[in-house]
């Protein structure tokens, strides 16, 4: 059965989709069978990130509405044979219940190792629909006071669900700024939120929506952390302490 992990945050623009897609690639490169399910109804971009936006015939809404079987929603990545996506409809006002999504994912789960749920920003219905379908959570934040405050609010909501684990991903880190004290450090954020850290992801001028970074040490570390089942592995902060 697949591990169902929601990638969430409070604030938009902190890189949830980029993290979900790159994590999926790293897991697939290790031979794991992975689905990235886009639950940002109306604003979905996972298919764009993977460059397969014109490939899907059926989406999540079609399966929920009985127009196709669950497996027909899967689109295989052109480069990674064990990586699939489930897209959602770009029509925002379609009502999809958490129970319907959970049934779809439970149908697919026996054939996969991981199902990553790309959660919409905010804490409205879309957030609760995604979290209700998950067993674990990766809480993504950026090293700013505003992003950390939003993450703290989301964490309080995540704690109301019976999740097996919640780990922190600190994204958009600039090591030189953190070392100078001009940016919150990952250690400070982890201490404030009282969460184990799964990965620290650097801000890179080459990062763009649609980018997959096969050689990224940070995304490899995130995949390793999930596979090991233990966040805050030794050395996770070390790269951002070096001059």
Helices and strands as residue ranges (DSSP letters): E 3-8, H 16-29, E 34-38, H 46-49, H 60-64, G 70-73, E 74-76, E 83-86, H 98-109, E 114-118, H 125-132, E 136-142, H 145-158, E 165-173, H 175-180, H 186-193, E 197-202, H 217-228, G 238-240
